[in-house]
Amino acid sequence: MSQTTRTARTTPPSRADRPTAAAPETAPAGTTTAAQARTTARTAAAAGSRTTAQAPAPARDAFFDNAKYLAIVLVAVGHAWEPLRDDSRTVTALYTVVYAFHMPAFIVISGHFSRGFDGSPRRVRRLVTGVAVPYIVFETAYTLFTRWTDHAPDRPISLLDPLYLTWFLASLFVWRLTTPLWRALRWPLPVALVVAMLATTSPSIGEDLDMQRLLQFLPYFVLGLCLRPEHFRRVRTRRVRLLAVPVFAGAFALAHWLVPRYGGAWFFHRDSAVELGAPSWVGPLMTLAMFGCSTLLTACFLSWVPGRPTWFTVLGAGTLTGYLLHGFVAQLANHWGWYHPGWMHGPAGAVAATLVAASVVTVLCAPPVRRLVRFAVEPTMEWAFRRAADRPAEEPGTRDRTPTLS
């Protein structure tokens, strides 16, 4: 929405009314002095600020909020199932199926909502406050917390070695920062797949920023960048929803059969082929196979996501809060021995762990919790950024006319 400012015109004085003294030297017609440029920039910034304040916030898409909430519930449930895998083949099969698509789905959605990142000051500011700062805060918090829960008092704080679930924030920062590059390529998804395939052949790639995960999950982020709203609408049809039933049933049956034969570590995307005990040439093949499997299951999952507002739609806005906070509960569960009772390793324990995990992450996504920890998850940090009116004015004729990516 733009705001038009009308400038009152003044009638030039007649020749008789002009002073006889020499008039000050004026700029040639068609040019703008530096002072005038700064004044114009401040006026435009103030007008833009008033317009932004008065404009209503854009409506959120219920489908994506629902999808984010359901995906984060699966993330929490997967963490709750992890200590139970050795005691139940069924739980391990469910765990494998969930891990095949829950983070890919979350990353695809993150990529889709990163399409507008163009490197502008406003976008960079949002990237810093919404991703970089939470990463620093929670990387430090988890390090200090796990010194106690893991009995590791000497564990160092390292921003280059993401701990536990903070790897996602480190990767998201890099992925989003490189968005203009992927948007400029003619074939971004094939290039991203090649990068992921090469990563699996490189055991010496190092652990800085959890680089294996960053590169192996990259194709899902780029896929989200390439998808348009109509692509999501195509999977939300009755036909796809019906087809998703046998697909998930087949995936569970296959996972159940593979449990004694295959650990499912490929779906974690955190190791190279050699580190998983396979020849290097297997890595690229498994990358393509895992990408196809995860993309199919992600499409089936999204087909079941309701597109209308539901009771949990409002929780979709707080999924990052739920993601970052539920890890503390998972660490406490292990530290306090919540899985020690024998009944926890049977069917009743699996059901209880599922319900508790889903309930806890639901509470952590609630608006009151989101407001309570906004200082760490969504800080404004007005003090750290220059106001629009304080930025240097653009020289006439140098304004960037490149269309904004959307």
N, C-alpha and C positions, 0 to 999 in steps of 0.2 A: 504494500500500500504506500503511495507517495503522497507528499503534502506539498501543495503549490503555494509559494509565498509571493505575494504581489508587492512590488516596490512602488511607492508613490512617486510620480513624476513631478519634477519641479519645473516651472516655466522659466526659461532663461531670461535674465534681465535685458531690458532694452539698451540700445547703444548709449542713450542719454544717462541711464542709471549706472553705467559701468564706472568703476573708479579710474581715475587718471593714472594712478600708480601702475607700474609694470606688474602684470599678473605673474604668479609663480609658474615655472615651467611644468607642463603636464606631459604625461606619457603619450606617445603616438597612438592614434586610433587603432583599435584592434588588439592592443597589448594590455597586459594586466600586471600591475606592480606586485611585489612580494607581499606588501602589507594588505593589499586588496585580496590576494589569494588566500592569505591566512584568515582574514575576516570572513571570506566566503566559506572556507572550510569549517570554521567554527559555527557559522550560522547553519550550514547544512547538517553538521553533526548534531547540533541542538535540536533542529527540526526532526532529524531522524530518530533521536532518542525519544522525543515526545510521541512521534508516530508509533514507535515500537511499544512504548508503554501503554498506548491507548488501544493497540491492535489486540484482538483476542488471540489466545494461544491456539495453534493448529490442533485440530481434533486428532486424537490418537486412534490408530487402527486396532480394533479389538482383536482381530485375528492374530496379529504379531504379539500383542501383550499376552494373549492366551498361550501362544506357542512358547514364548519365553518362560512363562510360569511353569508350564508342564515340563519343559526341558530342564529347568533348574530343580524341579522335584525329582526327576530321574537322576540328576547328578547327585543329589543328597542321598537318595535311596541306594544308588550304586556304591557310595562310600559306606553306607550302613551294612551292605551285603558283604563287603570285602573280608571282614574277619570270619564270615560263615562259609566261605567257599570250600574250605578243606573238608567240611562235614556233610555237604549236600551237593550231589551232582546236578540236581534241579536248580538250586540257587546259582551254581557256577554257570549253568547254561543261560539262565536269565541275565546274570551279570554280564556275560559275553555279548548277548544280543543288545542289551542296553548300552554297553560301551561301544558298540559298533556304530551307533548313530546319535547318542545324546549330545556329545560335544560337537560333532560335525553339524548337527542341526543348529546348535547355539552359535557356531562360528559362521554358518551360512547366513543366518539372520543378521549377525554383526556386520558381515560384509555388505549385505544389502543396504543397511542403514549407514554405511560408510561411503556410499556412492557420491555424496555431495562434498566430500573432503577435497578441497582444492588448494590447501596450503595458505589460505587467507588468514590474517591475524585473528579473526573471530573463530575460525575452525581450529587453529593452533592453540588458542587459549582454551577451547573446550577439550582438546586432546590432552593438554597439560593437567587441567583441573579434574577431568573425568577419568583419566587413565594413569598418567605418570605419577601424580601425587598419591592417589590411592595405592599404587604399586609400592611406592617408597614407604608409606605408612604401614601397610599390611605386611610387607616383607620384613620390616623391622619388628612389627608386633608378633608375627608368627615365629620369628627367630627367638625372641625373648620368651615367648610362651612355651615353645617346644624345648627350650633349655630345661624347663621344669618337667614337662610331661614325658620327654624322652630321656631324662636324666643325662643331659649333655650340656653341662654348665659352660663348656668352652666353645660352644658352637658360634662361629663368627657371623657377624652381620655383613652380608655381601649382596649388593644390588646387582651384581653380574651373575649370581647363581640363585635363580628363583627357588624358593622353598615351598613345597607342598603345592597348593593350588594357585599361587601367585604367578605361575608361569603364563597363565592366560592373559593377564594384564600386560606382562612384558611383551608377549607375542602380539597382542592387539595393538600396542603402541607402534611397533615396527610395521605391522601390516597396514594400519591406517595411514602411517606416515608415507608409505610407498604407494598409496592409492592412485595419485596422479600418474605414476609410471604405468600401472596396470591398465588404467583407463586409456592411456595413449597407445598401447600395443594393439596390433591388429588381431593377434591370437593370444590373448592373455592366459586363458585356461590351459592350453597345451604347454605354454612356457612354464607356468606354475607347476604343472605335473612333471615336467622334465627336471625342474629344480628339486622337487620332492624325491624323485627317483634317484637323482645323483646323491642326495643326502643319505639315502639308505646304503649307498656304497662307500661312505666315508666315515669309518669308525673314529678317525682322528679329528673330527670336526670340532670337538671340544664341547664343554658344558656351559659356556658363557651364554646367558639368556636362554638356557635350555634350547640350544640351537636346533637340535634334532626335531623337537616338537614344533618349533617355530616354522621350520621349513617343510616338515611332513604334513602339517595341518594347513599350510598355505593354500593349496588348491581349493579347499572348502571356502576360505575367505574370498578368493578370487571368483569362485563360482557365485557367491552371493553378490559380488559386484556386477557380474554379468546378467543376473536375473532381473527381470522387470516384473512389475505387479501382475501382469497377465499370466506370467509363468506360475505364480503361486495360485492364481485362480484356477488354472488348469488341473492342479492336483486336488482341488477341493470339490470334486464332483462325486456323485453317487457311485459311478462306475469305479473310480480309483479307490474309493473307500471300501468297496466290496472286494476289489482285487487285493487290497492291503491285508485282508484276513488270511488268505492262504500264504501270502508272502511272509508274514510274521510267524505263522505256524510252521512253515518250512524252515525259516531261520532258526526257530527254537529247536526243532527236531535235529537240524544239522549241528547246532551248537551242542546239544545233548550228546550226540554221537561222538563229537570231536573232543569232549571234555578229557577223557583219559589219554588222548593222542596229541592234543594241541592245547597250549595254555592260553591262547588268545592275546599274547603279548603284542602281536602286530597292530592290534587296534589301539594300543596306547601311544604309538608313534613317538616313542622316546629313545629308541635304540636303532643302531644300524643293523644290517643283515648279519654281519660277522658277529656282533655282540649278541645276537639271538641264536647263534650257532648254525647259521646257514651261509652258503657261499655268497659272495658279493653279487653275482648275477641274479640271484633270487630276489634281491631287494627291489629293483625296478618292477619286476613282475608282480610282486606282492603289493607294491604301491598302487598299481593299476587295479588289481583285484580288490584291495581294500577300499579304494575310492569308489569303484562300481557298487560294491556291496553297501557301503555306508550311504552313498547317494540314494540308492533304491530304498533303503530303510528310512532315510530322512524324508523322502517323498511320501512314503506310506504313513509315517508319523504325522506329517503336516496335513495329510488328507483327513485325519481324524480330529484335528484341532478345530473347535467351533469358531465360526466367523462372527457370531453375534456376541454382544456383551453378556458376561456371566458373572457369578459372584466372585470369581477369582481374576477377572480382567484387570481390576485395579492393582492387583499384586504384580502384574507384569512390569510395571514401572519400577519395581523395587528388586528385580532379580539380581542385579549386581550386589546389592546389599546382602541379600540372602546367600548368594554364592560366597562372598567374602567372610561372612560371619558363621556360616554353618560348619566351617572347618574347625573352629574352636570347640564346638560341641562334639564333633567326631573325635578330636584329640582327647577331650575329657573322657569320652566313653571308653577309650582304650586305657587311659591312665587310671581311671577309677575301677576298672575291671567289670564294666557292665556286661561284658560277654563271658564272664567266668562261670556263671551258673550253667549246669548241664542242660536245662530245658531250652536255653538260648540257642543251642546247636541242633534243635529239631525244628519241625514245621511251625510250632507255636512261636519259637524264637524268631524265625524268619519273618513271620507275619508281624510280630511285635516291632521288630527293627524297622520294617517297612512303614508301619503306621507312625511310629515315633519320628522317623526321619522326615516323612512327608509333613507331619504336623509342625515340627520345629522349623523347617525351612519356610513353611507357609506363614508362620508368625514372624519370622525374620524379614519376610518380604512386605509386611504390612506397613502402611503409611506412617504410623507412629514410630516404629523402629527406624524407618528410613529418615524421618525428621531428626531422630535422636542422634544418629551417626552421620548426618549430612556433612558435618565439619571434616570428616575423614574420607567419605566416599564421594561426595559432590561439593567440595569447597568452592566458594565463589572467588576468593583471593583477589578482591578488587585492588588491594594494595600492591600487588605484584605486577599489574599490567597498566600501561598507559591508556588514558582515556582517548577516545577518538578525536576530541578537540585538541589534545596535546600532541598528536602525531604530526610529523612534518607534512606541510601541504604539498600536493602534487603540482609539479610544474605544468603549465598549460601545454596541451598537446601530447602529454606523456601518459595519460590515463590508459590503463590496460583494458582493452575492449573484448578480451577473450571471454566467451560465454562461460557461465558457471556450470560446473558438472552437476548433474542431478540424476 
